[in-house]
Amino acid sequence: MLAMAEANGKVAVRDPDALIKEIERTRENLARTIDALTERVSPGHVARRTLSRIREQASRPEVQVVGAVAGAATVALVAYALWRRRR
């Protein structure tokens, strides 16, 4: 048994085997957390998630209508500019 001081100043008696198991569990949890964070901030994963969100938004009907109107306006402006140059 090990005597360990608690934060409140009291002394707690702990079994060394239980302490080792607790340390191992903490290490495993930390390793899983680090793996999850690494995956979350990976440039490849960030790019895939961003592209997925863009595709989801682009598939919405109201976004498609706005995109079509913007595209038609752009084509009209380019055609007008070309027409004015030829005059």
PyMOL Python script that loads the backbone (N, CA, C, O; Angstrom):
from pymol import cmd

cmd.read_pdbstr("""\
ATOM      1  N   MET A   1       0.834  -1.178   0.000  1.00  0.00           N
ATOM      2  CA  MET A   1       0.000   0.000   0.000  1.00  0.00           C
ATOM      3  C   MET A   1       0.882   1.246   0.000  1.00  0.00           C
ATOM      4  O   MET A   1       1.944   1.281   0.622  1.00  0.00           O
ATOM      5  N   LEU A   2       0.417   2.257  -0.707  1.00  0.00           N
ATOM      6  CA  LEU A   2       1.132   3.525  -0.760  1.00  0.00           C
ATOM      7  C   LEU A   2       0.312   4.596  -0.078  1.00  0.00           C
ATOM      8  O   LEU A   2      -0.911   4.638  -0.215  1.00  0.00           O
ATOM      9  N   ALA A   3       0.985   5.457   0.653  1.00  0.00           N
ATOM     10  CA  ALA A   3       0.310   6.601   1.259  1.00  0.00           C
ATOM     11  C   ALA A   3       0.527   7.788   0.338  1.00  0.00           C
ATOM     12  O   ALA A   3       1.662   8.113  -0.009  1.00  0.00           O
ATOM     13  N   MET A   4      -0.561   8.436  -0.058  1.00  0.00           N
ATOM     14  CA  MET A   4      -0.473   9.571  -0.963  1.00  0.00           C
ATOM     15  C   MET A   4      -1.231  10.740  -0.366  1.00  0.00           C
ATOM     16  O   MET A   4      -2.304  10.573   0.214  1.00  0.00           O
ATOM     17  N   ALA A   5      -0.657  11.930  -0.516  1.00  0.00           N
ATOM     18  CA  ALA A   5      -1.329  13.126  -0.015  1.00  0.00           C
ATOM     19  C   ALA A   5      -2.391  13.556  -1.005  1.00  0.00           C
ATOM     20  O   ALA A   5      -2.138  13.624  -2.208  1.00  0.00           O
ATOM     21  N   GLU A   6      -3.575  13.846  -0.502  1.00  0.00           N
ATOM     22  CA  GLU A   6      -4.667  14.348  -1.319  1.00  0.00           C
ATOM     23  C   GLU A   6      -4.566  15.865  -1.422  1.00  0.00           C
ATOM     24  O   GLU A   6      -3.800  16.485  -0.685  1.00  0.00           O
ATOM     25  N   ALA A   7      -5.324  16.461  -2.319  1.00  0.00           N
ATOM     26  CA  ALA A   7      -5.317  17.912  -2.490  1.00  0.00           C
ATOM     27  C   ALA A   7      -5.798  18.633  -1.241  1.00  0.00           C
ATOM     28  O   ALA A   7      -5.389  19.763  -0.972  1.00  0.00           O
ATOM     29  N   ASN A   8      -6.663  17.981  -0.483  1.00  0.00           N
ATOM     30  CA  ASN A   8      -7.210  18.620   0.717  1.00  0.00           C
ATOM     31  C   ASN A   8      -6.312  18.425   1.939  1.00  0.00           C
ATOM     32  O   ASN A   8      -6.681  18.831   3.041  1.00  0.00           O
ATOM     33  N   GLY A   9      -5.138  17.810   1.762  1.00  0.00           N
ATOM     34  CA  GLY A   9      -4.192  17.645   2.859  1.00  0.00           C
ATOM     35  C   GLY A   9      -4.296  16.319   3.584  1.00  0.00           C
ATOM     36  O   GLY A   9      -3.439  16.003   4.410  1.00  0.00           O
ATOM     37  N   LYS A  10      -5.318  15.540   3.298  1.00  0.00           N
ATOM     38  CA  LYS A  10      -5.467  14.245   3.956  1.00  0.00           C
ATOM     39  C   LYS A  10      -4.588  13.219   3.244  1.00  0.00           C
ATOM     40  O   LYS A  10      -4.219  13.395   2.083  1.00  0.00           O
ATOM     41  N   VAL A  11      -4.270  12.174   3.944  1.00  0.00           N
ATOM     42  CA  VAL A  11      -3.439  11.119   3.380  1.00  0.00           C
ATOM     43  C   VAL A  11      -4.337   9.945   3.010  1.00  0.00           C
ATOM     44  O   VAL A  11      -5.129   9.464   3.821  1.00  0.00           O
ATOM     45  N   ALA A  12      -4.195   9.494   1.760  1.00  0.00           N
ATOM     46  CA  ALA A  12      -4.995   8.366   1.300  1.00  0.00           C
ATOM     47  C   ALA A  12      -4.070   7.183   1.045  1.00  0.00           C
ATOM     48  O   ALA A  12      -2.970   7.348   0.517  1.00  0.00           O
ATOM     49  N   VAL A  13      -4.516   6.004   1.417  1.00  0.00           N
ATOM     50  CA  VAL A  13      -3.741   4.791   1.186  1.00  0.00           C
ATOM     51  C   VAL A  13      -4.253   4.166  -0.101  1.00  0.00           C
ATOM     52  O   VAL A  13      -5.451   3.932  -0.261  1.00  0.00           O
ATOM     53  N   ARG A  14      -3.307   3.892  -1.037  1.00  0.00           N
ATOM     54  CA  ARG A  14      -3.716   3.360  -2.349  1.00  0.00           C
ATOM     55  C   ARG A  14      -2.942   2.095  -2.659  1.00  0.00           C
ATOM     56  O   ARG A  14      -1.764   1.971  -2.321  1.00  0.00           O
ATOM     57  N   ASP A  15      -3.603   1.176  -3.294  1.00  0.00           N
ATOM     58  CA  ASP A  15      -3.003  -0.067  -3.731  1.00  0.00           C
ATOM     59  C   ASP A  15      -2.150   0.214  -4.973  1.00  0.00           C
ATOM     60  O   ASP A  15      -2.654   0.815  -5.922  1.00  0.00           O
ATOM     61  N   PRO A  16      -0.876  -0.199  -5.000  1.00  0.00           N
ATOM     62  CA  PRO A  16      -0.019   0.076  -6.159  1.00  0.00           C
ATOM     63  C   PRO A  16      -0.568  -0.512  -7.460  1.00  0.00           C
ATOM     64  O   PRO A  16      -0.456   0.119  -8.511  1.00  0.00           O
ATOM     65  N   ASP A  17      -1.151  -1.690  -7.409  1.00  0.00           N
ATOM     66  CA  ASP A  17      -1.708  -2.301  -8.624  1.00  0.00           C
ATOM     67  C   ASP A  17      -2.886  -1.481  -9.165  1.00  0.00           C
ATOM     68  O   ASP A  17      -3.027  -1.304 -10.375  1.00  0.00           O
ATOM     69  N   ALA A  18      -3.720  -0.988  -8.260  1.00  0.00           N
ATOM     70  CA  ALA A  18      -4.852  -0.159  -8.691  1.00  0.00           C
ATOM     71  C   ALA A  18      -4.349   1.144  -9.290  1.00  0.00           C
ATOM     72  O   ALA A  18      -4.909   1.646 -10.265  1.00  0.00           O
ATOM     73  N   LEU A  19      -3.292   1.688  -8.703  1.00  0.00           N
ATOM     74  CA  LEU A  19      -2.717   2.923  -9.216  1.00  0.00           C
ATOM     75  C   LEU A  19      -2.137   2.716 -10.615  1.00  0.00           C
ATOM     76  O   LEU A  19      -2.314   3.564 -11.489  1.00  0.00           O
ATOM     77  N   ILE A  20      -1.461   1.621 -10.826  1.00  0.00           N
ATOM     78  CA  ILE A  20      -0.889   1.302 -12.145  1.00  0.00           C
ATOM     79  C   ILE A  20      -2.011   1.143 -13.170  1.00  0.00           C
ATOM     80  O   ILE A  20      -1.898   1.650 -14.286  1.00  0.00           O
ATOM     81  N   LYS A  21      -3.088   0.449 -12.810  1.00  0.00           N
ATOM     82  CA  LYS A  21      -4.218   0.279 -13.728  1.00  0.00           C
ATOM     83  C   LYS A  21      -4.860   1.619 -14.069  1.00  0.00           C
ATOM     84  O   LYS A  21      -5.246   1.854 -15.214  1.00  0.00           O
ATOM     85  N   GLU A  22      -4.974   2.499 -13.072  1.00  0.00           N
ATOM     86  CA  GLU A  22      -5.553   3.824 -13.318  1.00  0.00           C
ATOM     87  C   GLU A  22      -4.663   4.628 -14.265  1.00  0.00           C
ATOM     88  O   GLU A  22      -5.165   5.324 -15.148  1.00  0.00           O
ATOM     89  N   ILE A  23      -3.358   4.536 -14.085  1.00  0.00           N
ATOM     90  CA  ILE A  23      -2.420   5.232 -14.975  1.00  0.00           C
ATOM     91  C   ILE A  23      -2.541   4.689 -16.398  1.00  0.00           C
ATOM     92  O   ILE A  23      -2.537   5.462 -17.356  1.00  0.00           O
ATOM     93  N   GLU A  24      -2.646   3.386 -16.542  1.00  0.00           N
ATOM     94  CA  GLU A  24      -2.784   2.785 -17.876  1.00  0.00           C
ATOM     95  C   GLU A  24      -4.078   3.233 -18.555  1.00  0.00           C
ATOM     96  O   GLU A  24      -4.082   3.535 -19.748  1.00  0.00           O
ATOM     97  N   ARG A  25      -5.174   3.277 -17.798  1.00  0.00           N
ATOM     98  CA  ARG A  25      -6.450   3.747 -18.360  1.00  0.00           C
ATOM     99  C   ARG A  25      -6.337   5.206 -18.799  1.00  0.00           C
ATOM    100  O   ARG A  25      -6.830   5.590 -19.860  1.00  0.00           O
ATOM    101  N   THR A  26      -5.684   6.004 -17.967  1.00  0.00           N
ATOM    102  CA  THR A  26      -5.513   7.420 -18.308  1.00  0.00           C
ATOM    103  C   THR A  26      -4.673   7.565 -19.575  1.00  0.00           C
ATOM    104  O   THR A  26      -4.986   8.397 -20.427  1.00  0.00           O
ATOM    105  N   ARG A  27      -3.632   6.783 -19.710  1.00  0.00           N
ATOM    106  CA  ARG A  27      -2.792   6.819 -20.921  1.00  0.00           C
ATOM    107  C   ARG A  27      -3.602   6.426 -22.154  1.00  0.00           C
ATOM    108  O   ARG A  27      -3.493   7.068 -23.198  1.00  0.00           O
ATOM    109  N   GLU A  28      -4.413   5.373 -22.037  1.00  0.00           N
ATOM    110  CA  GLU A  28      -5.240   4.932 -23.165  1.00  0.00           C
ATOM    111  C   GLU A  28      -6.236   6.017 -23.566  1.00  0.00           C
ATOM    112  O   GLU A  28      -6.428   6.284 -24.752  1.00  0.00           O
ATOM    113  N   ASN A  29      -6.863   6.637 -22.578  1.00  0.00           N
ATOM    114  CA  ASN A  29      -7.810   7.724 -22.871  1.00  0.00           C
ATOM    115  C   ASN A  29      -7.104   8.892 -23.546  1.00  0.00           C
ATOM    116  O   ASN A  29      -7.632   9.471 -24.496  1.00  0.00           O
ATOM    117  N   LEU A  30      -5.932   9.237 -23.072  1.00  0.00           N
ATOM    118  CA  LEU A  30      -5.168  10.327 -23.662  1.00  0.00           C
ATOM    119  C   LEU A  30      -4.767   9.989 -25.096  1.00  0.00           C
ATOM    120  O   LEU A  30      -4.829  10.848 -25.975  1.00  0.00           O
ATOM    121  N   ALA A  31      -4.358   8.752 -25.334  1.00  0.00           N
ATOM    122  CA  ALA A  31      -3.981   8.335 -26.688  1.00  0.00           C
ATOM    123  C   ALA A  31      -5.183   8.434 -27.634  1.00  0.00           C
ATOM    124  O   ALA A  31      -5.040   8.893 -28.767  1.00  0.00           O
ATOM    125  N   ARG A  32      -6.362   8.009 -27.177  1.00  0.00           N
ATOM    126  CA  ARG A  32      -7.565   8.109 -28.018  1.00  0.00           C
ATOM    127  C   ARG A  32      -7.912   9.570 -28.302  1.00  0.00           C
ATOM    128  O   ARG A  32      -8.302   9.914 -29.418  1.00  0.00           O
ATOM    129  N   THR A  33      -7.768  10.423 -27.296  1.00  0.00           N
ATOM    130  CA  THR A  33      -8.062  11.843 -27.476  1.00  0.00           C
ATOM    131  C   THR A  33      -7.102  12.467 -28.484  1.00  0.00           C
ATOM    132  O   THR A  33      -7.519  13.235 -29.351  1.00  0.00           O
ATOM    133  N   ILE A  34      -5.831  12.139 -28.371  1.00  0.00           N
ATOM    134  CA  ILE A  34      -4.839  12.677 -29.310  1.00  0.00           C
ATOM    135  C   ILE A  34      -5.122  12.184 -30.720  1.00  0.00           C
ATOM    136  O   ILE A  34      -5.025  12.962 -31.669  1.00  0.00           O
ATOM    137  N   ASP A  35      -5.469  10.914 -30.881  1.00  0.00           N
ATOM    138  CA  ASP A  35      -5.803  10.378 -32.203  1.00  0.00           C
ATOM    139  C   ASP A  35      -7.010  11.107 -32.793  1.00  0.00           C
ATOM    140  O   ASP A  35      -7.015  11.441 -33.978  1.00  0.00           O
ATOM    141  N   ALA A  36      -8.024  11.353 -31.977  1.00  0.00           N
ATOM    142  CA  ALA A  36      -9.221  12.046 -32.467  1.00  0.00           C
ATOM    143  C   ALA A  36      -8.894  13.475 -32.874  1.00  0.00           C
ATOM    144  O   ALA A  36      -9.378  13.953 -33.899  1.00  0.00           O
ATOM    145  N   LEU A  37      -8.083  14.155 -32.088  1.00  0.00           N
ATOM    146  CA  LEU A  37      -7.695  15.528 -32.436  1.00  0.00           C
ATOM    147  C   LEU A  37      -6.846  15.558 -33.702  1.00  0.00           C
ATOM    148  O   LEU A  37      -7.008  16.444 -34.541  1.00  0.00           O
ATOM    149  N   THR A  38      -5.950  14.600 -33.840  1.00  0.00           N
ATOM    150  CA  THR A  38      -5.104  14.523 -35.032  1.00  0.00           C
ATOM    151  C   THR A  38      -5.956  14.321 -36.274  1.00  0.00           C
ATOM    152  O   THR A  38      -5.716  14.950 -37.305  1.00  0.00           O
ATOM    153  N   GLU A  39      -6.947  13.449 -36.180  1.00  0.00           N
ATOM    154  CA  GLU A  39      -7.834  13.219 -37.320  1.00  0.00           C
ATOM    155  C   GLU A  39      -8.666  14.464 -37.628  1.00  0.00           C
ATOM    156  O   GLU A  39      -8.888  14.794 -38.793  1.00  0.00           O
ATOM    157  N   ARG A  40      -9.121  15.146 -36.594  1.00  0.00           N
ATOM    158  CA  ARG A  40      -9.974  16.315 -36.775  1.00  0.00           C
ATOM    159  C   ARG A  40      -9.249  17.457 -37.468  1.00  0.00           C
ATOM    160  O   ARG A  40      -9.855  18.166 -38.271  1.00  0.00           O
ATOM    161  N   VAL A  41      -7.968  17.653 -37.180  1.00  0.00           N
ATOM    162  CA  VAL A  41      -7.236  18.784 -37.748  1.00  0.00           C
ATOM    163  C   VAL A  41      -6.385  18.413 -38.955  1.00  0.00           C
ATOM    164  O   VAL A  41      -5.673  19.260 -39.493  1.00  0.00           O
ATOM    165  N   SER A  42      -6.450  17.178 -39.379  1.00  0.00           N
ATOM    166  CA  SER A  42      -5.699  16.750 -40.556  1.00  0.00           C
ATOM    167  C   SER A  42      -6.165  17.542 -41.782  1.00  0.00           C
ATOM    168  O   SER A  42      -7.365  17.612 -42.044  1.00  0.00           O
ATOM    169  N   PRO A  43      -5.228  18.143 -42.543  1.00  0.00           N
ATOM    170  CA  PRO A  43      -5.626  18.939 -43.712  1.00  0.00           C
ATOM    171  C   PRO A  43      -6.503  18.172 -44.702  1.00  0.00           C
ATOM    172  O   PRO A  43      -7.438  18.736 -45.270  1.00  0.00           O
ATOM    173  N   GLY A  44      -6.209  16.906 -44.905  1.00  0.00           N
ATOM    174  CA  GLY A  44      -7.020  16.102 -45.817  1.00  0.00           C
ATOM    175  C   GLY A  44      -8.450  15.950 -45.326  1.00  0.00           C
ATOM    176  O   GLY A  44      -9.397  16.079 -46.102  1.00  0.00           O
ATOM    177  N   HIS A  45      -8.603  15.676 -44.044  1.00  0.00           N
ATOM    178  CA  HIS A  45      -9.948  15.524 -43.481  1.00  0.00           C
ATOM    179  C   HIS A  45     -10.705  16.854 -43.483  1.00  0.00           C
ATOM    180  O   HIS A  45     -11.904  16.892 -43.758  1.00  0.00           O
ATOM    181  N   VAL A  46     -10.000  17.938 -43.175  1.00  0.00           N
ATOM    182  CA  VAL A  46     -10.637  19.253 -43.182  1.00  0.00           C
ATOM    183  C   VAL A  46     -11.124  19.579 -44.593  1.00  0.00           C
ATOM    184  O   VAL A  46     -12.239  20.071 -44.767  1.00  0.00           O
ATOM    185  N   ALA A  47     -10.296  19.306 -45.595  1.00  0.00           N
ATOM    186  CA  ALA A  47     -10.682  19.578 -46.985  1.00  0.00           C
ATOM    187  C   ALA A  47     -11.884  18.735 -47.397  1.00  0.00           C
ATOM    188  O   ALA A  47     -12.802  19.239 -48.045  1.00  0.00           O
ATOM    189  N   ARG A  48     -11.886  17.452 -47.025  1.00  0.00           N
ATOM    190  CA  ARG A  48     -13.022  16.581 -47.379  1.00  0.00           C
ATOM    191  C   ARG A  48     -14.312  17.052 -46.715  1.00  0.00           C
ATOM    192  O   ARG A  48     -15.366  17.075 -47.350  1.00  0.00           O
ATOM    193  N   ARG A  49     -14.232  17.433 -45.424  1.00  0.00           N
ATOM    194  CA  ARG A  49     -15.434  17.921 -44.739  1.00  0.00           C
ATOM    195  C   ARG A  49     -15.946  19.211 -45.359  1.00  0.00           C
ATOM    196  O   ARG A  49     -17.153  19.394 -45.517  1.00  0.00           O
ATOM    197  N   THR A  50     -15.030  20.104 -45.709  1.00  0.00           N
ATOM    198  CA  THR A  50     -15.427  21.370 -46.323  1.00  0.00           C
ATOM    199  C   THR A  50     -16.070  21.126 -47.675  1.00  0.00           C
ATOM    200  O   THR A  50     -17.105  21.717 -47.984  1.00  0.00           O
ATOM    201  N   LEU A  51     -15.477  20.269 -48.478  1.00  0.00           N
ATOM    202  CA  LEU A  51     -16.043  19.947 -49.789  1.00  0.00           C
ATOM    203  C   LEU A  51     -17.418  19.300 -49.644  1.00  0.00           C
ATOM    204  O   LEU A  51     -18.323  19.581 -50.430  1.00  0.00           O
ATOM    205  N   SER A  52     -17.574  18.448 -48.657  1.00  0.00           N
ATOM    206  CA  SER A  52     -18.868  17.812 -48.409  1.00  0.00           C
ATOM    207  C   SER A  52     -19.926  18.854 -48.049  1.00  0.00           C
ATOM    208  O   SER A  52     -21.054  18.786 -48.539  1.00  0.00           O
ATOM    209  N   ARG A  53     -19.571  19.814 -47.198  1.00  0.00           N
ATOM    210  CA  ARG A  53     -20.528  20.870 -46.831  1.00  0.00           C
ATOM    211  C   ARG A  53     -20.901  21.722 -48.037  1.00  0.00           C
ATOM    212  O   ARG A  53     -22.061  22.096 -48.206  1.00  0.00           O
ATOM    213  N   ILE A  54     -19.916  22.026 -48.871  1.00  0.00           N
ATOM    214  CA  ILE A  54     -20.186  22.825 -50.074  1.00  0.00           C
ATOM    215  C   ILE A  54     -21.137  22.071 -51.001  1.00  0.00           C
ATOM    216  O   ILE A  54     -22.071  22.652 -51.553  1.00  0.00           O
ATOM    217  N   ARG A  55     -20.893  20.784 -51.163  1.00  0.00           N
ATOM    218  CA  ARG A  55     -21.779  19.983 -52.027  1.00  0.00           C
ATOM    219  C   ARG A  55     -23.195  19.926 -51.469  1.00  0.00           C
ATOM    220  O   ARG A  55     -24.170  20.008 -52.216  1.00  0.00           O
ATOM    221  N   GLU A  56     -23.302  19.782 -50.131  1.00  0.00           N
ATOM    222  CA  GLU A  56     -24.635  19.763 -49.507  1.00  0.00           C
ATOM    223  C   GLU A  56     -25.371  21.072 -49.761  1.00  0.00           C
ATOM    224  O   GLU A  56     -26.552  21.072 -50.110  1.00  0.00           O
ATOM    225  N   GLN A  57     -24.668  22.185 -49.582  1.00  0.00           N
ATOM    226  CA  GLN A  57     -25.290  23.494 -49.798  1.00  0.00           C
ATOM    227  C   GLN A  57     -25.655  23.693 -51.263  1.00  0.00           C
ATOM    228  O   GLN A  57     -26.721  24.226 -51.571  1.00  0.00           O
ATOM    229  N   ALA A  58     -24.779  23.268 -52.165  1.00  0.00           N
ATOM    230  CA  ALA A  58     -25.029  23.459 -53.597  1.00  0.00           C
ATOM    231  C   ALA A  58     -26.199  22.615 -54.091  1.00  0.00           C
ATOM    232  O   ALA A  58     -26.809  22.944 -55.109  1.00  0.00           O
ATOM    233  N   SER A  59     -26.519  21.541 -53.393  1.00  0.00           N
ATOM    234  CA  SER A  59     -27.621  20.690 -53.829  1.00  0.00           C
ATOM    235  C   SER A  59     -28.982  21.227 -53.396  1.00  0.00           C
ATOM    236  O   SER A  59     -30.015  20.715 -53.828  1.00  0.00           O
ATOM    237  N   ARG A  60     -28.991  22.248 -52.552  1.00  0.00           N
ATOM    238  CA  ARG A  60     -30.267  22.842 -52.112  1.00  0.00           C
ATOM    239  C   ARG A  60     -30.885  23.625 -53.268  1.00  0.00           C
ATOM    240  O   ARG A  60     -30.173  24.360 -53.953  1.00  0.00           O
ATOM    241  N   PRO A  61     -32.195  23.486 -53.502  1.00  0.00           N
ATOM    242  CA  PRO A  61     -32.849  24.145 -54.641  1.00  0.00           C
ATOM    243  C   PRO A  61     -32.708  25.666 -54.642  1.00  0.00           C
ATOM    244  O   PRO A  61     -32.486  26.258 -55.698  1.00  0.00           O
ATOM    245  N   GLU A  62     -32.833  26.307 -53.484  1.00  0.00           N
ATOM    246  CA  GLU A  62     -32.742  27.767 -53.474  1.00  0.00           C
ATOM    247  C   GLU A  62     -31.340  28.252 -53.837  1.00  0.00           C
ATOM    248  O   GLU A  62     -31.186  29.322 -54.427  1.00  0.00           O
ATOM    249  N   VAL A  63     -30.332  27.478 -53.490  1.00  0.00           N
ATOM    250  CA  VAL A  63     -28.958  27.839 -53.853  1.00  0.00           C
ATOM    251  C   VAL A  63     -28.756  27.636 -55.352  1.00  0.00           C
ATOM    252  O   VAL A  63     -28.059  28.419 -55.998  1.00  0.00           O
ATOM    253  N   GLN A  64     -29.358  26.596 -55.902  1.00  0.00           N
ATOM    254  CA  GLN A  64     -29.242  26.354 -57.334  1.00  0.00           C
ATOM    255  C   GLN A  64     -29.902  27.475 -58.131  1.00  0.00           C
ATOM    256  O   GLN A  64     -29.379  27.885 -59.167  1.00  0.00           O
ATOM    257  N   VAL A  65     -31.034  27.970 -57.663  1.00  0.00           N
ATOM    258  CA  VAL A  65     -31.725  29.064 -58.361  1.00  0.00           C
ATOM    259  C   VAL A  65     -30.856  30.322 -58.340  1.00  0.00           C
ATOM    260  O   VAL A  65     -30.688  30.985 -59.363  1.00  0.00           O
ATOM    261  N   VAL A  66     -30.310  30.642 -57.173  1.00  0.00           N
ATOM    262  CA  VAL A  66     -29.448  31.827 -57.064  1.00  0.00           C
ATOM    263  C   VAL A  66     -28.220  31.661 -57.954  1.00  0.00           C
ATOM    264  O   VAL A  66     -27.799  32.613 -58.611  1.00  0.00           O
ATOM    265  N   GLY A  67     -27.654  30.483 -57.981  1.00  0.00           N
ATOM    266  CA  GLY A  67     -26.494  30.222 -58.837  1.00  0.00           C
ATOM    267  C   GLY A  67     -26.833  30.367 -60.309  1.00  0.00           C
ATOM    268  O   GLY A  67     -26.045  30.916 -61.079  1.00  0.00           O
ATOM    269  N   ALA A  68     -27.990  29.884 -60.702  1.00  0.00           N
ATOM    270  CA  ALA A  68     -28.408  30.001 -62.102  1.00  0.00           C
ATOM    271  C   ALA A  68     -28.622  31.464 -62.481  1.00  0.00           C
ATOM    272  O   ALA A  68     -28.226  31.887 -63.566  1.00  0.00           O
ATOM    273  N   VAL A  69     -29.241  32.230 -61.601  1.00  0.00           N
ATOM    274  CA  VAL A  69     -29.464  33.657 -61.875  1.00  0.00           C
ATOM    275  C   VAL A  69     -28.120  34.377 -61.970  1.00  0.00           C
ATOM    276  O   VAL A  69     -27.926  35.193 -62.871  1.00  0.00           O
ATOM    277  N   ALA A  70     -27.202  34.094 -61.070  1.00  0.00           N
ATOM    278  CA  ALA A  70     -25.881  34.731 -61.106  1.00  0.00           C
ATOM    279  C   ALA A  70     -25.138  34.345 -62.380  1.00  0.00           C
ATOM    280  O   ALA A  70     -24.480  35.186 -62.993  1.00  0.00           O
ATOM    281  N   GLY A  71     -25.236  33.086 -62.779  1.00  0.00           N
ATOM    282  CA  GLY A  71     -24.588  32.641 -64.008  1.00  0.00           C
ATOM    283  C   GLY A  71     -25.178  33.324 -65.229  1.00  0.00           C
ATOM    284  O   GLY A  71     -24.447  33.751 -66.124  1.00  0.00           O
ATOM    285  N   ALA A  72     -26.500  33.428 -65.266  1.00  0.00           N
ATOM    286  CA  ALA A  72     -27.151  34.082 -66.403  1.00  0.00           C
ATOM    287  C   ALA A  72     -26.774  35.562 -66.453  1.00  0.00           C
ATOM    288  O   ALA A  72     -26.550  36.105 -67.535  1.00  0.00           O
ATOM    289  N   ALA A  73     -26.703  36.216 -65.301  1.00  0.00           N
ATOM    290  CA  ALA A  73     -26.321  37.626 -65.262  1.00  0.00           C
ATOM    291  C   ALA A  73     -24.881  37.803 -65.740  1.00  0.00           C
ATOM    292  O   ALA A  73     -24.580  38.766 -66.445  1.00  0.00           O
ATOM    293  N   THR A  74     -24.012  36.908 -65.374  1.00  0.00           N
ATOM    294  CA  THR A  74     -22.616  36.979 -65.815  1.00  0.00           C
ATOM    295  C   THR A  74     -22.519  36.805 -67.317  1.00  0.00           C
ATOM    296  O   THR A  74     -21.809  37.561 -67.982  1.00  0.00           O
ATOM    297  N   VAL A  75     -23.222  35.819 -67.865  1.00  0.00           N
ATOM    298  CA  VAL A  75     -23.213  35.596 -69.310  1.00  0.00           C
ATOM    299  C   VAL A  75     -23.762  36.826 -70.030  1.00  0.00           C
ATOM    300  O   VAL A  75     -23.214  37.237 -71.054  1.00  0.00           O
ATOM    301  N   ALA A  76     -24.827  37.412 -69.512  1.00  0.00           N
ATOM    302  CA  ALA A  76     -25.419  38.599 -70.137  1.00  0.00           C
ATOM    303  C   ALA A  76     -24.445  39.771 -70.114  1.00  0.00           C
ATOM    304  O   ALA A  76     -24.322  40.490 -71.106  1.00  0.00           O
ATOM    305  N   LEU A  77     -23.759  39.970 -69.007  1.00  0.00           N
ATOM    306  CA  LEU A  77     -22.797  41.068 -68.915  1.00  0.00           C
ATOM    307  C   LEU A  77     -21.614  40.865 -69.862  1.00  0.00           C
ATOM    308  O   LEU A  77     -21.161  41.816 -70.499  1.00  0.00           O
ATOM    309  N   VAL A  78     -21.121  39.653 -69.956  1.00  0.00           N
ATOM    310  CA  VAL A  78     -20.016  39.377 -70.881  1.00  0.00           C
ATOM    311  C   VAL A  78     -20.474  39.568 -72.316  1.00  0.00           C
ATOM    312  O   VAL A  78     -19.751  40.153 -73.122  1.00  0.00           O
ATOM    313  N   ALA A  79     -21.659  39.086 -72.645  1.00  0.00           N
ATOM    314  CA  ALA A  79     -22.184  39.258 -74.011  1.00  0.00           C
ATOM    315  C   ALA A  79     -22.368  40.733 -74.331  1.00  0.00           C
ATOM    316  O   ALA A  79     -22.056  41.163 -75.441  1.00  0.00           O
ATOM    317  N   TYR A  80     -22.860  41.504 -73.399  1.00  0.00           N
ATOM    318  CA  TYR A  80     -23.051  42.945 -73.612  1.00  0.00           C
ATOM    319  C   TYR A  80     -21.704  43.639 -73.824  1.00  0.00           C
ATOM    320  O   TYR A  80     -21.565  44.482 -74.710  1.00  0.00           O
ATOM    321  N   ALA A  81     -20.700  43.272 -72.993  1.00  0.00           N
ATOM    322  CA  ALA A  81     -19.374  43.879 -73.130  1.00  0.00           C
ATOM    323  C   ALA A  81     -18.767  43.553 -74.489  1.00  0.00           C
ATOM    324  O   ALA A  81     -18.167  44.424 -75.117  1.00  0.00           O
ATOM    325  N   LEU A  82     -18.911  42.328 -74.947  1.00  0.00           N
ATOM    326  CA  LEU A  82     -18.389  41.935 -76.271  1.00  0.00           C
ATOM    327  C   LEU A  82     -19.150  42.667 -77.382  1.00  0.00           C
ATOM    328  O   LEU A  82     -18.537  43.106 -78.355  1.00  0.00           O
ATOM    329  N   TRP A  83     -20.435  42.802 -77.257  1.00  0.00           N
ATOM    330  CA  TRP A  83     -21.240  43.475 -78.242  1.00  0.00           C
ATOM    331  C   TRP A  83     -20.833  44.958 -78.359  1.00  0.00           C
ATOM    332  O   TRP A  83     -20.761  45.509 -79.458  1.00  0.00           O
ATOM    333  N   ARG A  84     -20.569  45.586 -77.203  1.00  0.00           N
ATOM    334  CA  ARG A  84     -20.162  47.006 -77.197  1.00  0.00           C
ATOM    335  C   ARG A  84     -18.796  47.189 -77.851  1.00  0.00           C
ATOM    336  O   ARG A  84     -18.572  48.208 -78.505  1.00  0.00           O
ATOM    337  N   ARG A  85     -17.894  46.259 -77.700  1.00  0.00           N
ATOM    338  CA  ARG A  85     -16.568  46.369 -78.307  1.00  0.00           C
ATOM    339  C   ARG A  85     -16.652  46.268 -79.836  1.00  0.00           C
ATOM    340  O   ARG A  85     -15.897  46.925 -80.552  1.00  0.00           O
ATOM    341  N   ARG A  86     -17.554  45.461 -80.308  1.00  0.00           N
ATOM    342  CA  ARG A  86     -17.661  45.247 -81.765  1.00  0.00           C
ATOM    343  C   ARG A  86     -18.319  46.437 -82.448  1.00  0.00           C
ATOM    344  O   ARG A  86     -18.151  46.615 -83.654  1.00  0.00           O
ATOM    345  N   ARG A  87     -19.050  47.244 -81.724  1.00  0.00           N
ATOM    346  CA  ARG A  87     -19.737  48.387 -82.321  1.00  0.00           C
ATOM    347  C   ARG A  87     -18.825  49.447 -82.745  1.00  0.00           C
ATOM    348  O   ARG A  87     -19.268  50.470 -83.266  1.00  0.00           O
TER     349      ARG A  87
END
""", "prot")
cmd.dss("prot")
cmd.show_as("cartoon", "prot")
cmd.util.cbc("prot")
cmd.orient("prot")
